[in-house]
C-alpha cells in the first residue's frame, strides 16, 4: 500500500479511534497509520493529531486516546497542545455544514515530557510501567488542552 493509499484509508476510517492505543490490539491499517505518522515526524514535517480519536457527539472534549503519547515516545517530537472551540457548531456530528460560524483557537506551549521519554526508552512497550507512562502523558496533554479551551 503506497503512502497516499494509507492516508486515504485512514481518512475513510476517521470516525473510528485507534484501538485505545494498545499496539498489540491495533489492526494492520492502524499500525500503518502510526508508522506513517512516525515517518512524517522523523522527516521533520508537522503532523496534526486529534487525540480524542473521533469527533465529539456533544461538542465537549472527550477522553484522550493513547496514540499521540505512543507516537511521542517513538519520536521525541514535542506535542503542541491546541484548544479549539466552535467546530461542533460549524459541523455538528449529524448535521450540515454551517458556513458562518466562529472558530476560536488557543495554542499552548510545546510539551516535551523529557523524563518520561528517557524512562520509556529503557522499557518494553508491553510492560505495565510503559503503559503508565503513556497514560500519564495522555492525561497531561488532555489537561493542557482542556485548560486552553477554558481560556477561550
C-alpha positions in Angstrom: 0.0 0.0 0.0 1.5 3.3 -1.0 1.6 6.5 1.1 -1.5 8.1 -0.5 -3.5 4.8 0.0 -2.6 4.7 3.7 -3.7 8.3 4.2 -6.9 7.7 2.2 -7.7 4.6 4.2 -7.1 6.5 7.4 -9.4 9.3 6.3 -12.2 6.7 5.4 -12.0 5.4 9.0 -11.7 8.9 10.5 -14.8 8.3 12.7 -13.1 5.4 14.4 -10.4 5.9 17.0 -7.3 3.8 17.0 -7.7 0.8 19.4 -7.3 2.6 22.7 -3.6 3.0 21.9 -2.5 -0.6 22.7 -0.1 -1.5 19.8 -0.8 -5.3 20.1 -4.6 -4.7 19.6 -4.2 -2.4 16.5 -5.3 -3.5 13.1 -2.8 -3.7 10.2 -4.2 -0.4 8.9 -3.9 1.3 12.3 -0.3 0.1 12.6 0.5 1.5 9.1 -1.1 4.9 10.1 1.0 5.1 13.2 4.2 4.0 11.3 3.4 6.7 8.7 2.9 9.3 11.5 6.3 8.4 12.9 7.9 8.7 9.4 6.4 12.1 8.9 7.8 13.4 12.2 11.2 11.8 11.8 11.5 13.7 8.4 10.9 16.9 10.4 7.4 17.5 9.0 4.4 18.6 11.0 1.7 16.1 12.0 -1.7 17.1 13.3 -3.4 14.6 15.6 -6.8 14.9 17.3 -6.0 13.0 20.4 -9.6 12.1 21.2 -9.7 9.8 18.2 -13.1 10.9 16.9 -15.4 13.9 16.6 -17.4 14.7 19.7 -21.0 13.7 19.8 -21.9 16.6 22.0 -19.3 19.3 21.4 -17.5 18.6 24.7 -13.8 17.4 24.9 -13.7 13.7 25.1 -11.2 11.4 26.8 -7.8 11.3 25.1 -6.6 8.1 23.3 -3.1 6.9 23.7 -1.9 7.2 20.1 -0.3 10.7 20.4 1.6 9.7 23.5 2.9 6.5 21.8 4.0 8.4 18.8 5.8 10.9 21.0 7.6 8.1 22.8 8.8 6.8 19.4 9.9 10.1 18.0 10.6 12.6 20.8 8.8 15.2 18.8 7.2 17.8 21.1 3.4 17.9 21.4 1.9 21.3 20.7 -1.4 21.3 22.6 -4.2 23.3 21.0 -7.6 24.2 22.3 -10.3 24.6 19.6 -13.8 25.9 20.2 -16.7 26.3 17.7 -16.1 23.3 15.4 -19.2 21.5 16.7 -21.4 24.5 15.9 -19.7 24.6 12.4 -20.4 21.0 11.7 -22.5 19.0 14.2 -21.9 15.3 14.2 -25.1 14.5 12.3 -25.8 18.0 10.8 -24.9 20.1 7.8 -22.0 22.4 7.5 -22.9 25.9 8.7 -20.6 28.3 6.9 -20.9 31.4 9.1 -19.5 30.2 12.4 -16.6 31.5 14.5 -13.9 29.0 15.4 -11.6 30.0 18.2 -8.1 28.5 18.6 -5.7 28.8 21.6 -2.2 27.4 21.0 -0.2 26.3 24.1 3.5 25.9 24.7 5.2 22.7 23.4 5.1 19.7 25.7 8.3 17.7 25.8 8.0 15.1 28.6 11.7 14.5 28.8 11.7 12.5 32.0 9.0 10.1 30.6 10.8 9.8 27.3 14.1 8.9 29.0 12.5 6.3 31.2 10.4 4.8 28.4 13.4 4.2 26.2 14.6 1.5 28.6 11.2 -0.3 28.8 9.4 -2.8 26.8 6.2 -1.4 25.2 4.2 -4.2 26.7 5.4 -3.5 30.3 3.0 -2.1 32.9 5.3 0.8 33.6 5.4 1.8 29.8 1.6 1.8 29.8 1.6 4.0 32.9 3.9 6.5 31.2 1.6 6.5 28.1 -1.4 7.1 30.3 0.4 9.9 32.2 1.4 11.7 29.0 -2.1 11.4 27.6 -3.6 12.8 30.8 -1.2 15.7 31.0 -1.8 16.5 27.3 -5.6 16.4 27.7 -5.5 18.5 30.8 -3.5 21.2 28.9 -5.9 21.1 26.0 -8.9 21.5 28.5 -7.1 24.4 30.1 -6.5 26.1 26.7 -10.2 25.6 25.8 -11.3 27.2 29.1 -9.2 30.2 28.4 -11.0 30.9 25.1 
